[in-house]
Amino acid sequence: MKDRQYKDLSIKEFTRAASVYDSGHAGIYELCKDDYPPILSELEKISFQTLLDVGCGTGPMIERLSKKYPDKQYTGLDLTPKMIEVANEKKLPNTQFIVGDSENLPFEPESFDAVICANSFHHYPNPQKFFDGVKRVLKHGGRLILRDYTSNPVMLWIINHIELKLANLFGHGDVRIYAKSTIKSMCDQAGLDVIKLENGKMFRLHLVATKK
């Protein structure tokens, strides 16, 4: 499929999901909640004032962060207008939610101390553009914390060539999941220093990187 087709599928998928995304009955999207505690744990280790959540959905991560750190400034970005509509209804303080593309971050250089991305990366047709954009909008010394999927080479082939193709047929905008070595290469190309890159439970990838 072409890039636009993947993105259109994602918009349709998450337009449908927006009404249940924050509920306890979100179906497959319940798995996304497993990524919130590790991201919160990483943020506890650093000092930050401005934070960008890429692929923020209805804003559940920012909602949690706003309660824990009410004096910080938050920005959420998502491709799906309905997700942003639901997020804005929360009226979180010191927060703006914006419809936008993760591969073309609409922010000035060095705007954020931290960028987080939870379970959204595998929807990006051009992931290098995401890393390049993160490097541009991060302040020097700022952190990227990313959670997504990964696995061993055999499982990667099965998932990318069979499972995700079937998911596309059923209306999901998943594009690809990557080996840790590929993620490291994309960070290197963008000019991001990898601090932590690990495999976790449930096929999870955990990345922490900083701007050189």
Secondary structure by P-SEA (a helix, b strand, c coil): ccaaaaaaaaaaaaaaacccccccccccccccccaaaaaaaaaaaccccbbbbccccccaaaaaaaaacccbbbbbbbccaaaaaaaaaaccccbbbbbccccccccccccccbbbbcccccccccaaaaaaaaaaaccccbbbbbbbbbbcaaaaaaaaccaaaaaaaacccccccccaaaaaaaaaaaccccccccccccbbbbbbbbcc
